[in-house]
Amino acid sequence: MDRLDYAILKVMLERCGAGSRITAATSKAICSEMDMKVDTLYRRLLGLMDMGVICKGIKDRREHTYYVTEDGKTAFREVME
């Protein structure tokens, strides 16, 4: 993971509150907090899902949502120390 991946995790946890399936955030919500294009974020989210640090949450109407897993929270805490 690089700095942008950790920045995405930080935004998801601290600004969007996406720490569980119920409180998961849409990609649009994450993008608006990061000033990032949806396509760029989506590619990053796929990579983070492959690493197991985020997962898909409960759908919000027709949109997928994403949340930080326990492994992702642990990885984020380790970097922040």
N, C-alpha and C positions, 0 to 999 in steps of 0.2 A: 504494500500500500504506500502511496505517496501523500504529500501534504494536502492535495485536493481531496483525496479520499477521506482523510481525517477531518477536513473542513466540512465535508458532507455529513459525516457522522455527528460532528459537533452541532451543526444546524438542526439535524434531525432530532437530536436529544434535547438540546437546550432551547431552541426557538419553536420547534414544531411539537415537541413532547411525544415523539414517535418511539416510545419505549416498549410498546406491546401491540398485539394484533388489533385491539380495540382503538388505541390512540394513534394508529399508523397514519402517516401523512401521504398525500398524493404527490406525484412528481411536480405538478403545477405549484403546490404550496411550497415545496422545497426550492424550486426554481425562483420563486418570487422572493424568498429570503436570501438567496445567493446571487441574484442577478446573473443567471446562467441560462443558456438556451436549453430547451427541453431535450433536444437530440443529444447534446453533450452529457447532460445529467443521466439520461436513460442508459447510455453506454456505460457510464460509471456505475450505475445501479446494478446492471447485469454483472459486471465484474465483482462488485461487492457481494452479490448474491452467490456467485460461484465460490467465493472465499468463505461463505457462511457467516458473514458479519451482519448481513441484513436479510430479511425474508419478506415475502408478500403478506400483507395483512388482509383484513376484511375489505371487500370492495366498497367504494363510495359511489353509489349509483353505478355508472358504467366504467369508472376509473379504478385502476389498481392502486392499492396503497402499500406503503413500505414501512417497516419498523426495524430498529436495531436489536439484534439478538443478544443473548447473554455473552456470547463470544465476542461480539462487536463492542459491547459495553466494557468488557475486560480489556480488550485491545486499546480502546480509547483511554481508559483510566491509566493503563501502563505508560502510554505516551505522554499523558498530562502530568505525570509525577516528576 
